[in-house]
Amino acid sequence: MDLVSITPEHYEFVRELRMNPLVQGGFLEEAQISKKAQEKYMAKHKQDYYICLLYDIPVGYIGVLGGDIRFCTHPEYQGRGVGSYMLREVKKLYPNATGRIKKDNIPSQRAFDKANILYTLI
């Protein structure tokens, strides 16, 4: 696996994953995001986001905004260590970053625990 800086070619992957019904319930806020809104958001925050690639296939993303970690693993790759990998790698770049996790999002809690990153339950 590799964690690489996000590029415009990955914006749509992030948007589609963010709105995927299989993962949307894990986010603090559910949202419907237009392509234009995603492009505008990523243009402003692209320096804060990374894509996880497995054999050059995007399998997840992670970002740190204001010290707050946001990440998501594609449902087909969940339970395979992708989330823990992304968290461990981002911790090297942002050692003081933390997360906010919904109380019922047990997989995210486990990933943060494995990466030894503090989080707050919401």
Secondary structure as GFF3:
##gff-version 3
##sequence-region A 1 122
A	DSSP	beta_strand	2	5	.	.	.	ID=ss1
A	DSSP	three_ten_helix	8	10	.	.	.	ID=ss2
A	DSSP	alpha_helix	11	18	.	.	.	ID=ss3
A	DSSP	alpha_helix	21	24	.	.	.	ID=ss4
A	DSSP	alpha_helix	35	45	.	.	.	ID=ss5
A	DSSP	three_ten_helix	46	48	.	.	.	ID=ss6
A	DSSP	beta_strand	49	54	.	.	.	ID=ss7
A	DSSP	beta_strand	57	65	.	.	.	ID=ss8
A	DSSP	beta_strand	68	73	.	.	.	ID=ss9
A	DSSP	three_ten_helix	75	77	.	.	.	ID=ss10
A	DSSP	alpha_helix	82	93	.	.	.	ID=ss11
A	DSSP	beta_strand	98	101	.	.	.	ID=ss12
A	DSSP	alpha_helix	106	115	.	.	.	ID=ss13
A	DSSP	beta_strand	119	121	.	.	.	ID=ss14
###
